[in-house]
Amino acid sequence: MKRLAAVFLVLMATAAFAGSELGAGAKAPGFSLVNSVDGKKVTFKPGDGKTSVVIFTCNQCPYSKAFEQRIIDIGKAYGQKGVVFYAVNPNDDSRYAEETLSNMKARAKGRSYPFPYLKDGNSAVAGSYGARVTPHAYLVDGNGVIVYRGYVDDSAKPGEREHTGLTDALDSLLAKQAVKESETAAFGCTIKWKKGA
């Protein structure tokens, strides 16, 4: 009984930190966050005419690590097509040292991230999107509207992938076609919310 009560409290705490998960058709929240690589602020202004991808990820999560190279490859390939990528780490670095700016910088430089790796220090941006896990992807059109939300692919194991959610959505949007599957269930590690967020 005590264990059930503890699980309930954890679930309630998670719900309190996270907002409602934004879906297709919602306006994407803008943000201005520090890039771990160079310490400069990077600002995302939805509706700036650019196709953008916001991916919530982190250093420590096994799922984020499993998808990391896939996300890098997508960032490189679609960055050449004018898509702007923002990798956002919302985890509480006061409780999880692996998520500090210095460790983020080391990871981004070591793996040659082709996009900024941003620190959501108070988890507020993740909360505004209603992100639940890492990795969690949002594709935003040039008008600032979310046209896809969910997983990168349907399996972290390359040999078991059947549906490439993010790239399918990107291909449709860039071809000026409707995104067929605009919402999928993101899976991964729960976000380690900043206390008091």
C-alpha positions as CSV (number, residue, x, y, z in Angstrom):
1,M,0.0,0.0,0.0
2,K,2.8,2.4,0.9
3,R,4.5,1.6,-2.4
4,L,1.3,2.4,-4.3
5,A,1.0,5.7,-2.5
6,A,4.6,6.6,-3.3
7,V,4.0,5.9,-7.0
8,F,0.9,8.0,-7.0
9,L,2.8,10.9,-5.4
10,V,5.5,10.7,-8.1
11,L,2.9,10.7,-10.8
12,M,1.1,13.6,-9.3
13,A,4.4,15.5,-9.0
14,T,5.2,14.9,-12.6
15,A,1.8,16.1,-13.7
16,A,2.2,19.2,-11.6
17,F,5.5,20.1,-13.3
18,A,4.4,19.3,-16.9
19,G,1.8,21.3,-18.7
20,S,-0.7,19.8,-21.2
21,E,1.1,18.1,-24.0
22,L,0.7,20.3,-27.1
23,G,-0.6,18.6,-30.2
24,A,-0.7,19.2,-33.9
25,G,-2.4,22.5,-34.6
26,A,-1.2,24.2,-31.5
27,K,1.0,27.3,-31.6
28,A,4.6,26.5,-30.6
29,P,5.9,28.5,-27.6
30,G,9.0,30.6,-28.3
31,F,12.0,30.6,-26.0
32,S,15.5,32.1,-25.5
33,L,18.0,29.7,-23.9
34,V,21.7,29.4,-23.4
35,N,23.6,27.3,-25.9
36,S,25.9,25.0,-23.9
37,V,28.5,25.0,-26.7
38,D,29.4,28.7,-26.7
39,G,27.4,30.2,-23.8
40,K,25.4,32.5,-26.1
41,K,21.6,32.9,-26.0
42,V,19.7,31.2,-28.8
43,T,16.2,32.5,-29.5
44,F,13.4,30.5,-31.2
45,K,10.7,32.8,-32.6
46,P,7.8,30.6,-34.0
47,G,6.3,32.0,-37.1
48,D,9.5,33.4,-38.5
49,G,8.9,31.6,-41.8
50,K,11.4,28.8,-41.0
51,T,10.6,25.1,-40.5
52,S,11.9,24.1,-37.1
53,V,12.4,21.0,-35.0
54,V,12.4,21.3,-31.2
55,I,13.7,18.1,-29.5
56,F,13.8,17.6,-25.8
57,T,16.8,15.4,-25.0
58,C,19.5,15.0,-22.4
59,N,22.8,13.4,-21.5
60,Q,22.0,10.6,-19.2
61,C,18.9,8.9,-20.6
62,P,19.6,5.6,-22.4
63,Y,16.8,6.4,-25.0
64,S,18.4,9.8,-25.7
65,K,21.7,8.0,-26.2
66,A,20.1,5.4,-28.4
67,F,18.5,8.1,-30.6
68,E,21.4,10.5,-30.5
69,Q,23.1,9.5,-33.7
70,R,19.8,9.4,-35.5
71,I,19.0,12.9,-34.4
72,I,22.4,14.1,-35.4
73,D,21.9,12.5,-38.9
74,I,18.5,14.1,-39.3
75,G,19.8,17.5,-38.2
76,K,22.6,17.3,-40.8
77,A,20.4,16.1,-43.6
78,Y,17.5,18.4,-43.1
79,G,19.6,21.3,-41.9
80,Q,20.9,21.4,-45.5
81,K,17.3,21.8,-46.6
82,G,16.8,24.9,-44.4
83,V,15.3,23.2,-41.3
84,V,16.4,24.7,-38.0
85,F,17.0,22.3,-35.1
86,Y,16.9,23.1,-31.4
87,A,18.0,20.3,-28.9
88,V,16.8,21.3,-25.5
89,N,17.9,19.7,-22.2
90,P,15.2,20.3,-19.5
91,N,16.7,18.0,-16.8
92,D,17.5,19.4,-13.3
93,D,21.3,19.7,-13.2
94,S,21.2,20.5,-9.5
95,R,20.2,16.9,-8.9
96,Y,21.8,15.2,-11.9
97,A,25.3,16.4,-12.4
98,E,25.5,14.8,-15.9
99,E,23.1,17.5,-17.1
100,T,25.2,20.5,-16.3
101,L,26.2,23.0,-19.0
102,S,29.8,21.8,-19.0
103,N,28.8,18.2,-19.5
104,M,26.3,19.2,-22.2
105,K,29.1,21.1,-24.0
106,A,31.4,18.2,-23.8
107,R,28.8,15.9,-25.3
108,A,27.7,18.3,-28.0
109,K,31.3,19.0,-29.1
110,G,32.4,15.3,-28.7
111,R,29.6,14.1,-31.0
112,S,29.7,17.1,-33.3
113,Y,26.1,18.3,-32.9
114,P,25.0,20.2,-36.0
115,F,22.6,22.2,-33.9
116,P,22.6,24.2,-30.6
117,Y,22.3,22.2,-27.4
118,L,20.3,24.4,-25.1
119,K,19.8,24.4,-21.4
120,D,16.2,24.7,-20.1
121,G,17.4,25.5,-16.6
122,N,14.1,25.7,-14.9
123,S,12.3,23.1,-17.1
124,A,9.9,25.9,-18.1
125,V,10.2,25.4,-21.9
126,A,9.6,21.7,-21.6
127,G,6.6,22.4,-19.4
128,S,5.2,24.9,-21.9
129,Y,5.3,22.2,-24.6
130,G,4.0,19.6,-22.3
131,A,7.0,17.4,-23.1
132,R,7.0,14.2,-21.1
133,V,10.1,12.3,-21.9
134,T,13.5,12.4,-23.6
135,P,13.6,12.3,-26.5
136,H,10.4,14.1,-27.4
137,A,10.2,15.8,-30.8
138,Y,8.0,18.8,-32.1
139,L,8.0,19.8,-35.8
140,V,6.9,23.5,-36.3
141,D,6.0,25.0,-39.6
142,G,6.9,28.5,-40.8
143,N,3.7,29.9,-39.3
144,G,4.7,28.7,-35.8
145,V,2.2,25.8,-35.8
146,I,3.1,22.4,-34.5
147,V,2.5,19.9,-37.4
148,Y,4.0,16.8,-35.7
149,R,4.6,15.8,-32.1
150,G,5.9,12.5,-30.8
151,Y,8.7,10.1,-31.3
152,V,11.7,10.3,-33.6
153,D,11.2,6.7,-34.7
154,D,9.0,3.9,-33.3
155,S,12.0,1.9,-32.0
156,A,15.3,2.8,-30.5
157,K,16.8,-0.3,-32.1
158,P,17.5,0.5,-35.8
159,G,16.7,-3.0,-37.0
160,E,13.3,-2.9,-35.4
161,R,12.1,0.4,-36.8
162,E,8.9,0.3,-38.9
163,H,7.9,4.0,-38.7
164,T,10.1,7.0,-39.0
165,G,7.8,9.6,-37.5
166,L,9.9,12.7,-37.5
167,T,11.4,12.3,-41.0
168,D,8.1,11.2,-42.5
169,A,6.6,14.4,-41.1
170,L,9.5,16.5,-42.4
171,D,9.3,15.0,-45.8
172,S,5.6,15.7,-46.1
173,L,5.9,19.3,-44.8
174,L,8.8,20.1,-47.1
175,A,6.9,18.7,-50.1
176,K,4.0,21.0,-49.1
177,Q,1.8,18.0,-48.3
178,A,-0.3,17.3,-45.2
179,V,1.4,15.3,-42.5
180,K,-0.4,12.0,-42.4
181,E,0.4,11.0,-38.8
182,S,0.8,14.2,-36.9
183,E,0.8,12.8,-33.4
184,T,2.6,9.7,-32.0
185,A,3.4,8.6,-28.5
186,A,6.8,9.7,-27.5
187,F,8.7,7.2,-25.3
188,G,11.9,7.4,-23.3
189,C,13.0,8.6,-19.9
190,T,10.8,10.8,-17.9
191,I,12.0,14.4,-17.7
192,K,13.8,15.2,-14.4
193,W,11.9,18.3,-13.6
194,K,13.6,21.2,-11.9
195,K,12.2,21.4,-8.3
196,G,9.7,24.2,-8.0
197,A,9.1,24.3,-11.8
